[in-house]
Structures are given as C-alpha cells and as structure tokens.
Amino acid sequence: MGNYSDNSKSRRVLMIGCGKMGGALFEQWRGGPDEFTICDPALEQPPEGAALARSPGELEGQMFDVAVVAVKPQMIETVVPEYNSLLAPSGYVLSIAAGFSLARLKQVCEGSPVIRVMPNLPAQIGRGVSGICAAADVDQALLDHARALMQRAGKVIEVSDEDALDRFTAIAGSGPGYVFEIARAYVEAAKGLGFSHEEARAMVIATLEGTLAMASGSDASLEELRNSVTSKGGTTAAGLSALNGEGTLDDLLEATLTKAYDRAVELR
C-alpha cells in the first residue's frame, strides 16, 4: 500500500452517491487538502469544491485514492462494482452505508481495504459523532486518513468490531431521532400548559441547549447535576417523580436502544 502517513497530503476522493448524509459530510470535507469528485446521476450541478460525473463511464482512465460509498445499502451490490477499476491499488473504500457489513463490502469491492463509518445527523453542522470500524487488513495510515476525514464533521469513536458499531448505531447513529422525539413531546407538553407553539419550542430548545452545554463543560456526574437542581419536595422533584419515579424512563430508553441494536444486527 502507498504511504498515507502524511494526512495533509492531497488525495483524490471519489464519492459514489451524494444524498443527504453524503452531502452533509461533503460540506464539512470540502476546503481541505483532498480533491473530490462526486458521481451521482441525480445531481444537476456540481457542488462547490467538487467535480461532477453522472456515471462511472465518464471517469474512465482516472484513479482515486479513496472511494466513499454513499448510496443506499440496497444499491451497493449493483452500483459499487462499476467503480472498482477506478480505485488505485494503494487506495481504500470508506462506507457510510448502514447495515452493510465489512465482509460484504470486501466481496463487492474485490478485496480492497474497507472501512465502515456510522455518522449521525449533526455531522451536517460539524457537531456529529461518528463510529469507525476497519477491516483487519487496513493499515494504520489508511485508518488515520479516514479518521481525519470524519473528525472534520465532529467527534470520532473507534470501535473494535462490527457488533460494537451496531451498538454505536443504536445509541448515536439513531440518537438524534430520539432527541428530536423527546423534544417534540416536551414542546407538546409545554403547549398543554397554555403556551403557544412558538413559545413552547423556544423554551424547550433553549433549556436543552443550556443544560447539555452545562453537562458538557462539567466534570460532575449527570446524577450530581440533576440533584443540583432538585430540592426535596420542590417542583423538579415532583416532575422527576412523574417522569421516572418507577424507573419507567430507564426501561423505555433501554427498550429503545435494544430494538435499534436488534434491527442493526438484522441488517448486517
């Protein structure tokens, strides 16, 4: 394999597809040292900072150091083999497709080194958290480059195997959906106390933002932070008793993560 130890070195990156998540990642990736080409028949104009092709035939004779698989998982076995000849011998494949295993990717990509990442939606604003898992034959230099790419979209957590990546998916990959749903229900409850939708939404989002920022900047445990705002016999204690007095919320979140993890395993 080629020498990729210098992560400031420009590499030619081919994005196979550029849907919502692929586009969100590209917004964070462009402007860096790498050169991007996007191949997506659905795009009418090339995004700023990338060349655009609509079929692999338009790229004949070119070679790329990285192929980013950003198409839907059910399309991979049909679409991706058409790009195998465009990957340099020292290159690697980086897949953001959920539920498509390293073993299946390696087979589709004719034995090329493959790395899977699971980003989450806040990558769109550079505040995501991504899990990353590499096949056994991926050398450290290639993994370092993949990690550096994903760090431009937020935090990166390296996991030891695909089971851990499935567990990561249940927690962080799907996590924004849970948070949005909790926030939605919180807003509806606030409206039930007589506030307009706009007022309730502003209060809830500001409360969540401030509280999470406080937790992020503190060394105290979440239990300690919760207790710091909970006076015996006060309003917060009354609300918490209704929210999780019998462990209802604990059980619900455990069931949520278990269901998501089970589904990730099924998709693998």
Contacts in CASP RR format, 6 or more apart in sequence:
PFRMAT RR
TARGET T0000
AUTHOR 0000-0000-0000
METHOD contacts of the structure
MODEL  1
MGNYSDNSKSRRVLMIGCGKMGGALFEQWRGGPDEFTICDPALEQPPEGA
ALARSPGELEGQMFDVAVVAVKPQMIETVVPEYNSLLAPSGYVLSIAAGF
SLARLKQVCEGSPVIRVMPNLPAQIGRGVSGICAAADVDQALLDHARALM
QRAGKVIEVSDEDALDRFTAIAGSGPGYVFEIARAYVEAAKGLGFSHEEA
RAMVIATLEGTLAMASGSDASLEELRNSVTSKGGTTAAGLSALNGEGTLD
DLLEATLTKAYDRAVELR
1 89 0 8 1.000
1 90 0 8 1.000
1 91 0 8 1.000
1 113 0 8 1.000
1 139 0 8 1.000
1 141 0 8 1.000
1 142 0 8 1.000
2 90 0 8 1.000
2 91 0 8 1.000
2 141 0 8 1.000
3 141 0 8 1.000
4 11 0 8 1.000
4 65 0 8 1.000
4 90 0 8 1.000
4 139 0 8 1.000
4 141 0 8 1.000
4 142 0 8 1.000
4 144 0 8 1.000
4 145 0 8 1.000
5 141 0 8 1.000
5 144 0 8 1.000
7 144 0 8 1.000
7 145 0 8 1.000
7 148 0 8 1.000
8 33 0 8 1.000
9 33 0 8 1.000
10 33 0 8 1.000
10 34 0 8 1.000
10 35 0 8 1.000
11 33 0 8 1.000
11 34 0 8 1.000
11 35 0 8 1.000
11 65 0 8 1.000
11 66 0 8 1.000
11 145 0 8 1.000
12 34 0 8 1.000
12 35 0 8 1.000
12 37 0 8 1.000
12 62 0 8 1.000
12 63 0 8 1.000
12 64 0 8 1.000
12 65 0 8 1.000
12 66 0 8 1.000
12 88 0 8 1.000
13 29 0 8 1.000
13 34 0 8 1.000
13 35 0 8 1.000
13 36 0 8 1.000
13 37 0 8 1.000
13 64 0 8 1.000
13 65 0 8 1.000
13 66 0 8 1.000
13 67 0 8 1.000
13 68 0 8 1.000
14 36 0 8 1.000
14 37 0 8 1.000
14 38 0 8 1.000
14 39 0 8 1.000
14 59 0 8 1.000
14 64 0 8 1.000
14 66 0 8 1.000
14 67 0 8 1.000
14 68 0 8 1.000
14 83 0 8 1.000
14 86 0 8 1.000
14 87 0 8 1.000
15 22 0 8 1.000
15 26 0 8 1.000
15 36 0 8 1.000
15 37 0 8 1.000
15 38 0 8 1.000
15 39 0 8 1.000
15 40 0 8 1.000
15 50 0 8 1.000
15 68 0 8 1.000
15 70 0 8 1.000
16 39 0 8 1.000
16 40 0 8 1.000
16 67 0 8 1.000
16 68 0 8 1.000
16 69 0 8 1.000
16 70 0 8 1.000
16 71 0 8 1.000
16 79 0 8 1.000
16 80 0 8 1.000
16 83 0 8 1.000
17 38 0 8 1.000
17 39 0 8 1.000
17 40 0 8 1.000
17 70 0 8 1.000
17 71 0 8 1.000
18 26 0 8 1.000
18 38 0 8 1.000
18 40 0 8 1.000
18 43 0 8 1.000
18 47 0 8 1.000
18 70 0 8 1.000
19 40 0 8 1.000
19 42 0 8 1.000
19 70 0 8 1.000
21 70 0 8 1.000
21 96 0 8 1.000
21 119 0 8 1.000
21 121 0 8 1.000
21 123 0 8 1.000
22 68 0 8 1.000
22 70 0 8 1.000
22 96 0 8 1.000
23 47 0 8 1.000
23 70 0 8 1.000
24 119 0 8 1.000
24 121 0 8 1.000
24 123 0 8 1.000
24 124 0 8 1.000
24 153 0 8 1.000
25 68 0 8 1.000
25 70 0 8 1.000
25 96 0 8 1.000
25 119 0 8 1.000
25 123 0 8 1.000
25 153 0 8 1.000
26 36 0 8 1.000
26 38 0 8 1.000
26 47 0 8 1.000
26 50 0 8 1.000
27 124 0 8 1.000
28 123 0 8 1.000
28 126 0 8 1.000
28 152 0 8 1.000
28 153 0 8 1.000
28 154 0 8 1.000
29 36 0 8 1.000
29 149 0 8 1.000
29 152 0 8 1.000
29 153 0 8 1.000
30 36 0 8 1.000
30 47 0 8 1.000
30 48 0 8 1.000
30 49 0 8 1.000
30 50 0 8 1.000
31 49 0 8 1.000
32 152 0 8 1.000
34 66 0 8 1.000
34 149 0 8 1.000
36 49 0 8 1.000
36 50 0 8 1.000
36 51 0 8 1.000
37 50 0 8 1.000
37 51 0 8 1.000
37 52 0 8 1.000
37 53 0 8 1.000
37 59 0 8 1.000
37 62 0 8 1.000
37 64 0 8 1.000
38 46 0 8 1.000
38 47 0 8 1.000
38 50 0 8 1.000
38 51 0 8 1.000
38 52 0 8 1.000
38 53 0 8 1.000
39 52 0 8 1.000
39 53 0 8 1.000
39 54 0 8 1.000
39 55 0 8 1.000
39 56 0 8 1.000
39 58 0 8 1.000
39 59 0 8 1.000
39 83 0 8 1.000
40 52 0 8 1.000
40 54 0 8 1.000
41 54 0 8 1.000
41 55 0 8 1.000
43 52 0 8 1.000
43 54 0 8 1.000
45 52 0 8 1.000
46 52 0 8 1.000
53 59 0 8 1.000
56 82 0 8 1.000
56 83 0 8 1.000
56 86 0 8 1.000
59 86 0 8 1.000
61 86 0 8 1.000
62 86 0 8 1.000
63 86 0 8 1.000
63 87 0 8 1.000
63 88 0 8 1.000
64 86 0 8 1.000
64 87 0 8 1.000
64 88 0 8 1.000
64 91 0 8 1.000
65 88 0 8 1.000
65 90 0 8 1.000
65 91 0 8 1.000
65 92 0 8 1.000
66 91 0 8 1.000
66 92 0 8 1.000
66 93 0 8 1.000
66 94 0 8 1.000
66 145 0 8 1.000
66 146 0 8 1.000
67 80 0 8 1.000
67 83 0 8 1.000
67 86 0 8 1.000
67 87 0 8 1.000
67 91 0 8 1.000
67 92 0 8 1.000
67 93 0 8 1.000
67 94 0 8 1.000
67 109 0 8 1.000
67 112 0 8 1.000
68 93 0 8 1.000
68 94 0 8 1.000
68 95 0 8 1.000
68 96 0 8 1.000
69 76 0 8 1.000
69 80 0 8 1.000
69 93 0 8 1.000
69 94 0 8 1.000
69 95 0 8 1.000
69 96 0 8 1.000
69 97 0 8 1.000
69 100 0 8 1.000
69 105 0 8 1.000
70 96 0 8 1.000
70 97 0 8 1.000
71 79 0 8 1.000
71 80 0 8 1.000
71 97 0 8 1.000
72 97 0 8 1.000
73 97 0 8 1.000
73 98 0 8 1.000
73 99 0 8 1.000
73 100 0 8 1.000
73 267 0 8 1.000
76 95 0 8 1.000
76 97 0 8 1.000
76 100 0 8 1.000
76 104 0 8 1.000
76 105 0 8 1.000
76 108 0 8 1.000
77 104 0 8 1.000
77 108 0 8 1.000
80 108 0 8 1.000
80 109 0 8 1.000
81 108 0 8 1.000
81 109 0 8 1.000
81 110 0 8 1.000
84 109 0 8 1.000
84 110 0 8 1.000
84 112 0 8 1.000
87 93 0 8 1.000
87 109 0 8 1.000
87 112 0 8 1.000
91 112 0 8 1.000
91 113 0 8 1.000
91 142 0 8 1.000
92 112 0 8 1.000
92 113 0 8 1.000
92 114 0 8 1.000
92 115 0 8 1.000
92 138 0 8 1.000
92 142 0 8 1.000
92 145 0 8 1.000
92 146 0 8 1.000
93 105 0 8 1.000
93 109 0 8 1.000
93 112 0 8 1.000
93 113 0 8 1.000
93 114 0 8 1.000
93 115 0 8 1.000
94 114 0 8 1.000
94 115 0 8 1.000
94 117 0 8 1.000
94 146 0 8 1.000
94 149 0 8 1.000
95 105 0 8 1.000
95 114 0 8 1.000
95 115 0 8 1.000
95 116 0 8 1.000
95 117 0 8 1.000
96 116 0 8 1.000
96 117 0 8 1.000
96 118 0 8 1.000
96 119 0 8 1.000
97 116 0 8 1.000
98 118 0 8 1.000
98 169 0 8 1.000
98 264 0 8 1.000
98 267 0 8 1.000
99 166 0 8 1.000
99 169 0 8 1.000
99 264 0 8 1.000
99 267 0 8 1.000
99 268 0 8 1.000
100 116 0 8 1.000
100 267 0 8 1.000
100 268 0 8 1.000
101 116 0 8 1.000
101 162 0 8 1.000
101 268 0 8 1.000
102 114 0 8 1.000
102 116 0 8 1.000
102 133 0 8 1.000
102 134 0 8 1.000
102 135 0 8 1.000
102 162 0 8 1.000
105 114 0 8 1.000
105 116 0 8 1.000
105 135 0 8 1.000
106 112 0 8 1.000
106 114 0 8 1.000
106 135 0 8 1.000
113 134 0 8 1.000
113 135 0 8 1.000
113 137 0 8 1.000
113 138 0 8 1.000
113 139 0 8 1.000
113 142 0 8 1.000
114 134 0 8 1.000
114 135 0 8 1.000
114 138 0 8 1.000
115 132 0 8 1.000
115 133 0 8 1.000
115 134 0 8 1.000
115 135 0 8 1.000
115 138 0 8 1.000
115 142 0 8 1.000
115 143 0 8 1.000
115 146 0 8 1.000
116 132 0 8 1.000
116 133 0 8 1.000
116 134 0 8 1.000
116 162 0 8 1.000
116 165 0 8 1.000
117 130 0 8 1.000
117 131 0 8 1.000
117 132 0 8 1.000
117 133 0 8 1.000
117 146 0 8 1.000
117 150 0 8 1.000
118 130 0 8 1.000
118 131 0 8 1.000
118 132 0 8 1.000
118 165 0 8 1.000
118 168 0 8 1.000
118 169 0 8 1.000
118 172 0 8 1.000
118 173 0 8 1.000
119 128 0 8 1.000
119 129 0 8 1.000
119 130 0 8 1.000
119 131 0 8 1.000
119 150 0 8 1.000
119 153 0 8 1.000
119 173 0 8 1.000
120 128 0 8 1.000
120 129 0 8 1.000
120 130 0 8 1.000
120 172 0 8 1.000
120 173 0 8 1.000
120 174 0 8 1.000
120 175 0 8 1.000
120 176 0 8 1.000
121 128 0 8 1.000
121 176 0 8 1.000
121 177 0 8 1.000
122 128 0 8 1.000
122 129 0 8 1.000
122 154 0 8 1.000
122 176 0 8 1.000
123 130 0 8 1.000
123 153 0 8 1.000
123 154 0 8 1.000
126 152 0 8 1.000
126 153 0 8 1.000
126 154 0 8 1.000
127 154 0 8 1.000
128 153 0 8 1.000
128 154 0 8 1.000
128 155 0 8 1.000
129 154 0 8 1.000
129 155 0 8 1.000
129 156 0 8 1.000
129 157 0 8 1.000
129 172 0 8 1.000
129 173 0 8 1.000
130 150 0 8 1.000
130 153 0 8 1.000
130 154 0 8 1.000
130 155 0 8 1.000
130 156 0 8 1.000
130 157 0 8 1.000
131 150 0 8 1.000
131 156 0 8 1.000
131 157 0 8 1.000
131 158 0 8 1.000
131 159 0 8 1.000
131 165 0 8 1.000
131 168 0 8 1.000
131 172 0 8 1.000
132 143 0 8 1.000
132 146 0 8 1.000
132 147 0 8 1.000
132 150 0 8 1.000
132 156 0 8 1.000
132 157 0 8 1.000
132 158 0 8 1.000
132 159 0 8 1.000
133 158 0 8 1.000
133 159 0 8 1.000
133 160 0 8 1.000
133 161 0 8 1.000
133 162 0 8 1.000
133 164 0 8 1.000
133 165 0 8 1.000
134 142 0 8 1.000
134 143 0 8 1.000
134 146 0 8 1.000
143 158 0 8 1.000
147 156 0 8 1.000
147 158 0 8 1.000
150 156 0 8 1.000
157 168 0 8 1.000
157 172 0 8 1.000
159 165 0 8 1.000
159 168 0 8 1.000
162 268 0 8 1.000
163 265 0 8 1.000
166 261 0 8 1.000
166 264 0 8 1.000
166 265 0 8 1.000
166 268 0 8 1.000
167 261 0 8 1.000
167 264 0 8 1.000
169 260 0 8 1.000
169 261 0 8 1.000
169 264 0 8 1.000
170 257 0 8 1.000
170 258 0 8 1.000
170 260 0 8 1.000
170 261 0 8 1.000
170 264 0 8 1.000
171 257 0 8 1.000
174 260 0 8 1.000
178 253 0 8 1.000
178 256 0 8 1.000
179 208 0 8 1.000
183 204 0 8 1.000
183 205 0 8 1.000
183 208 0 8 1.000
186 204 0 8 1.000
186 208 0 8 1.000
187 197 0 8 1.000
187 200 0 8 1.000
187 201 0 8 1.000
187 204 0 8 1.000
188 200 0 8 1.000
190 199 0 8 1.000
190 200 0 8 1.000
190 203 0 8 1.000
190 204 0 8 1.000
191 197 0 8 1.000
191 200 0 8 1.000
195 203 0 8 1.000
214 225 0 8 1.000
215 222 0 8 1.000
215 225 0 8 1.000
218 225 0 8 1.000
220 228 0 8 1.000
226 240 0 8 1.000
229 236 0 8 1.000
230 236 0 8 1.000
230 237 0 8 1.000
230 240 0 8 1.000
231 237 0 8 1.000
243 249 0 8 1.000
244 250 0 8 1.000
END
